[in-house]
């Protein structure tokens, strides 16, 4: 049986990927990079390891021992960990980071892709086995957007693309065609909560892919936790980019959104 490696971060996407890969006949060798990785992954993967994200040398050793030549990196791993001291990089990762011109998301991820390639491990398109999780254009919820929400979505879409082009983040929070918050190192959920606080509720969340998005990593995704954060923030509307955003736990997402009278639009 052909093997596939899975470098897993937080959220449901690693579990969904493992299920899809096994359904296509792959043996999934999963490495949990954080303690918060969904516990179901250990039961879904064929082989499961837990290796802190900072231990690059150990990670590569395991992948080589398992004879992995193809892997995917999927799930949330924020680079905040590198600055907080929670995850200390080993000597190999320190060397990699030291030679980089900056620590933007794409710079770090491309360097990791190249480092894996030196060991004969190629990184797959994150969406290669998950195309069914990418919804087409349209309104997904029971409630249609109001004219103001539609205007905020269009405005937010443009702003999110600008932020993505600068490799800052993929999410913006908008109200009355003014940006309340922009996602940076803190991640989507914290951005939503901050935007809701500053906008005093009634905000619109917009998430897009970066211009020229590398589909091997950091593909935008929406899940149940996103909607929970929106509920906490008093957000009323969500827009995501068609064909470039993964929607995880769709039924639960729409049930919660409909219960709180949110509108979700795929643009």
Secondary structure, 3 states (H helix, E strand, C coil): CCEEEEEECECCHHHHHHHHHHHCCCEEEEEECCCCCCCCHHHHCCEEEECCCCCHHHHHHHHHHCCCCEEEEECECCCHHHHHCCCCCCHHHHHHHHCCCCCCHHHHHHHHHHHHHCCCCEECCCCCCCHHHCCCCEECCCCCCCHHHHHHHHHHHHHHHHHHHCCCCCEEEEECCEEEEECCCCCHHHHHHHHHHHHCCCCEEEECCCCCCCCCCCCCEECHHHHHHHHHHCCCEEEECCCCCEECCHHHHHHHHHHCCCEEEEC
